[in-house]
Amino acid sequence: MYYCFIFHFSTESNIVSPESSVSEEPVFVDKVAVGKLTDGLISHYLPDLQNSKQALQELTQNQVILLDTLEQEITKFRECNSSLDINSLFTEAKYYHNKLVNIRKEMMMLHEKTTKLKKRALKLQQQRQKEALEKEQQREKELERERQLIAKPAKRT
């Protein structure tokens, strides 16, 4: 079996190219020759193609590794950002804790002051009651003395 190929030979660049528009005499090529040419073409380009395939596989593997590494780094950055948020929360918690401690100290100080004021008020009240009692006793003594000083009529016997 023979195949028919039409080639156009350019005189300017010495390039052989298939041409469909030029109608020249058909060239008949033997099937065995086509097989050998095909095998030769494959044996010539196959190693380079296999090397290219291997290089592409390596590049793909490296790209997958890089993508995984990049994803891990992104995760680390997100964790860093969340830890920054946690740090700000701890800072805020410390601020409010100190504020609560100060309020507690102030409340204890106010409690001490009110206790002292209550004691002082109680002492003042007791002192006033004592003074009022002494005044009342003094008035009663004076009334008793006046009664004793008032002349009593003598009894006739």
Rosetta constraint file for C-alpha pairs under 8 A:
AtomPair CA 1 CA 30 HARMONIC 6.96 0.50
AtomPair CA 1 CA 31 HARMONIC 6.08 0.50
AtomPair CA 2 CA 28 HARMONIC 5.98 0.50
AtomPair CA 2 CA 29 HARMONIC 5.61 0.50
AtomPair CA 2 CA 30 HARMONIC 5.20 0.50
AtomPair CA 2 CA 31 HARMONIC 5.76 0.50
AtomPair CA 3 CA 28 HARMONIC 5.69 0.50
AtomPair CA 3 CA 29 HARMONIC 5.57 0.50
AtomPair CA 3 CA 30 HARMONIC 6.97 0.50
AtomPair CA 3 CA 31 HARMONIC 7.08 0.50
AtomPair CA 4 CA 26 HARMONIC 5.98 0.50
AtomPair CA 4 CA 27 HARMONIC 5.67 0.50
AtomPair CA 4 CA 28 HARMONIC 4.91 0.50
AtomPair CA 4 CA 29 HARMONIC 6.65 0.50
AtomPair CA 5 CA 18 HARMONIC 7.64 0.50
AtomPair CA 5 CA 26 HARMONIC 6.11 0.50
AtomPair CA 5 CA 27 HARMONIC 5.56 0.50
AtomPair CA 5 CA 28 HARMONIC 6.74 0.50
AtomPair CA 5 CA 29 HARMONIC 7.75 0.50
AtomPair CA 6 CA 18 HARMONIC 6.06 0.50
AtomPair CA 6 CA 19 HARMONIC 6.44 0.50
AtomPair CA 6 CA 20 HARMONIC 7.40 0.50
AtomPair CA 6 CA 23 HARMONIC 7.70 0.50
AtomPair CA 6 CA 24 HARMONIC 6.97 0.50
AtomPair CA 6 CA 25 HARMONIC 7.26 0.50
AtomPair CA 6 CA 26 HARMONIC 5.48 0.50
AtomPair CA 6 CA 27 HARMONIC 6.22 0.50
AtomPair CA 7 CA 16 HARMONIC 6.38 0.50
AtomPair CA 7 CA 17 HARMONIC 5.66 0.50
AtomPair CA 7 CA 18 HARMONIC 4.63 0.50
AtomPair CA 7 CA 19 HARMONIC 5.78 0.50
AtomPair CA 8 CA 16 HARMONIC 5.96 0.50
AtomPair CA 8 CA 17 HARMONIC 5.65 0.50
AtomPair CA 8 CA 18 HARMONIC 6.12 0.50
AtomPair CA 8 CA 19 HARMONIC 5.75 0.50
AtomPair CA 8 CA 22 HARMONIC 7.19 0.50
AtomPair CA 9 CA 14 HARMONIC 6.79 0.50
AtomPair CA 9 CA 15 HARMONIC 6.27 0.50
AtomPair CA 9 CA 16 HARMONIC 4.99 0.50
AtomPair CA 9 CA 17 HARMONIC 6.89 0.50
AtomPair CA 10 CA 14 HARMONIC 5.45 0.50
AtomPair CA 10 CA 15 HARMONIC 5.74 0.50
AtomPair CA 10 CA 16 HARMONIC 6.66 0.50
AtomPair CA 11 CA 15 HARMONIC 7.83 0.50
AtomPair CA 29 CA 33 HARMONIC 6.82 0.50
AtomPair CA 29 CA 34 HARMONIC 6.97 0.50
AtomPair CA 30 CA 34 HARMONIC 6.36 0.50
AtomPair CA 31 CA 35 HARMONIC 6.23 0.50
AtomPair CA 32 CA 36 HARMONIC 6.14 0.50
AtomPair CA 33 CA 37 HARMONIC 6.01 0.50
AtomPair CA 34 CA 38 HARMONIC 5.96 0.50
AtomPair CA 35 CA 39 HARMONIC 6.04 0.50
AtomPair CA 36 CA 40 HARMONIC 5.98 0.50
AtomPair CA 37 CA 41 HARMONIC 5.99 0.50
AtomPair CA 38 CA 42 HARMONIC 6.05 0.50
AtomPair CA 39 CA 43 HARMONIC 5.91 0.50
AtomPair CA 40 CA 44 HARMONIC 5.96 0.50
AtomPair CA 41 CA 45 HARMONIC 6.22 0.50
AtomPair CA 42 CA 46 HARMONIC 5.28 0.50
AtomPair CA 43 CA 47 HARMONIC 7.13 0.50
AtomPair CA 44 CA 48 HARMONIC 7.96 0.50
AtomPair CA 45 CA 49 HARMONIC 6.13 0.50
AtomPair CA 46 CA 50 HARMONIC 5.96 0.50
AtomPair CA 47 CA 51 HARMONIC 6.03 0.50
AtomPair CA 48 CA 52 HARMONIC 6.02 0.50
AtomPair CA 49 CA 53 HARMONIC 5.99 0.50
AtomPair CA 50 CA 54 HARMONIC 6.08 0.50
AtomPair CA 51 CA 55 HARMONIC 6.05 0.50
AtomPair CA 52 CA 56 HARMONIC 6.04 0.50
AtomPair CA 53 CA 57 HARMONIC 6.17 0.50
AtomPair CA 54 CA 58 HARMONIC 6.18 0.50
AtomPair CA 55 CA 59 HARMONIC 6.08 0.50
AtomPair CA 56 CA 60 HARMONIC 6.01 0.50
AtomPair CA 57 CA 61 HARMONIC 6.14 0.50
AtomPair CA 58 CA 62 HARMONIC 6.04 0.50
AtomPair CA 59 CA 63 HARMONIC 5.93 0.50
AtomPair CA 60 CA 64 HARMONIC 6.19 0.50
AtomPair CA 61 CA 65 HARMONIC 6.21 0.50
AtomPair CA 62 CA 66 HARMONIC 6.02 0.50
AtomPair CA 63 CA 67 HARMONIC 6.05 0.50
AtomPair CA 64 CA 68 HARMONIC 6.18 0.50
AtomPair CA 65 CA 69 HARMONIC 6.11 0.50
AtomPair CA 66 CA 70 HARMONIC 5.95 0.50
AtomPair CA 67 CA 71 HARMONIC 6.08 0.50
AtomPair CA 68 CA 72 HARMONIC 6.21 0.50
AtomPair CA 69 CA 73 HARMONIC 6.20 0.50
AtomPair CA 70 CA 74 HARMONIC 6.13 0.50
AtomPair CA 71 CA 75 HARMONIC 6.18 0.50
AtomPair CA 72 CA 76 HARMONIC 6.21 0.50
AtomPair CA 73 CA 77 HARMONIC 6.17 0.50
AtomPair CA 74 CA 78 HARMONIC 6.17 0.50
AtomPair CA 75 CA 79 HARMONIC 6.16 0.50
AtomPair CA 76 CA 80 HARMONIC 6.08 0.50
AtomPair CA 77 CA 81 HARMONIC 6.15 0.50
AtomPair CA 78 CA 82 HARMONIC 6.12 0.50
AtomPair CA 79 CA 83 HARMONIC 5.94 0.50
AtomPair CA 80 CA 84 HARMONIC 6.11 0.50
AtomPair CA 81 CA 85 HARMONIC 6.29 0.50
AtomPair CA 82 CA 86 HARMONIC 6.13 0.50
AtomPair CA 83 CA 87 HARMONIC 5.98 0.50
AtomPair CA 84 CA 88 HARMONIC 6.20 0.50
AtomPair CA 85 CA 89 HARMONIC 6.18 0.50
AtomPair CA 86 CA 90 HARMONIC 6.15 0.50
AtomPair CA 87 CA 91 HARMONIC 6.11 0.50
AtomPair CA 88 CA 92 HARMONIC 6.06 0.50
AtomPair CA 89 CA 93 HARMONIC 5.98 0.50
AtomPair CA 90 CA 94 HARMONIC 6.04 0.50
AtomPair CA 91 CA 95 HARMONIC 6.23 0.50
AtomPair CA 92 CA 96 HARMONIC 6.28 0.50
AtomPair CA 93 CA 97 HARMONIC 5.96 0.50
AtomPair CA 94 CA 98 HARMONIC 6.14 0.50
AtomPair CA 95 CA 99 HARMONIC 6.25 0.50
AtomPair CA 96 CA 100 HARMONIC 6.10 0.50
AtomPair CA 97 CA 101 HARMONIC 6.17 0.50
AtomPair CA 98 CA 102 HARMONIC 6.17 0.50
AtomPair CA 99 CA 103 HARMONIC 6.22 0.50
AtomPair CA 100 CA 104 HARMONIC 6.05 0.50
AtomPair CA 101 CA 105 HARMONIC 6.21 0.50
AtomPair CA 102 CA 106 HARMONIC 6.14 0.50
AtomPair CA 103 CA 107 HARMONIC 6.07 0.50
AtomPair CA 104 CA 108 HARMONIC 6.14 0.50
AtomPair CA 105 CA 109 HARMONIC 6.12 0.50
AtomPair CA 106 CA 110 HARMONIC 6.09 0.50
AtomPair CA 107 CA 111 HARMONIC 6.02 0.50
AtomPair CA 108 CA 112 HARMONIC 6.19 0.50
AtomPair CA 109 CA 113 HARMONIC 6.23 0.50
AtomPair CA 110 CA 114 HARMONIC 6.08 0.50
AtomPair CA 111 CA 115 HARMONIC 6.08 0.50
AtomPair CA 112 CA 116 HARMONIC 6.18 0.50
AtomPair CA 113 CA 117 HARMONIC 6.06 0.50
AtomPair CA 114 CA 118 HARMONIC 6.01 0.50
AtomPair CA 115 CA 119 HARMONIC 6.25 0.50
AtomPair CA 116 CA 120 HARMONIC 6.09 0.50
AtomPair CA 117 CA 121 HARMONIC 5.96 0.50
AtomPair CA 118 CA 122 HARMONIC 6.04 0.50
AtomPair CA 119 CA 123 HARMONIC 6.13 0.50
AtomPair CA 120 CA 124 HARMONIC 6.07 0.50
AtomPair CA 121 CA 125 HARMONIC 6.01 0.50
AtomPair CA 122 CA 126 HARMONIC 6.04 0.50
AtomPair CA 123 CA 127 HARMONIC 5.97 0.50
AtomPair CA 124 CA 128 HARMONIC 6.07 0.50
AtomPair CA 125 CA 129 HARMONIC 6.05 0.50
AtomPair CA 126 CA 130 HARMONIC 6.00 0.50
AtomPair CA 127 CA 131 HARMONIC 6.03 0.50
AtomPair CA 128 CA 132 HARMONIC 5.93 0.50
AtomPair CA 129 CA 133 HARMONIC 5.94 0.50
AtomPair CA 130 CA 134 HARMONIC 6.01 0.50
AtomPair CA 131 CA 135 HARMONIC 5.96 0.50
AtomPair CA 132 CA 136 HARMONIC 6.03 0.50
AtomPair CA 133 CA 137 HARMONIC 6.04 0.50
AtomPair CA 134 CA 138 HARMONIC 5.93 0.50
AtomPair CA 135 CA 139 HARMONIC 6.05 0.50
AtomPair CA 136 CA 140 HARMONIC 6.08 0.50
AtomPair CA 137 CA 141 HARMONIC 6.11 0.50
AtomPair CA 138 CA 142 HARMONIC 6.18 0.50
AtomPair CA 139 CA 143 HARMONIC 6.09 0.50
AtomPair CA 140 CA 144 HARMONIC 6.02 0.50
AtomPair CA 141 CA 145 HARMONIC 6.01 0.50
AtomPair CA 142 CA 146 HARMONIC 6.05 0.50
AtomPair CA 143 CA 147 HARMONIC 6.11 0.50
AtomPair CA 144 CA 148 HARMONIC 6.16 0.50
AtomPair CA 145 CA 149 HARMONIC 6.02 0.50
AtomPair CA 146 CA 150 HARMONIC 6.10 0.50
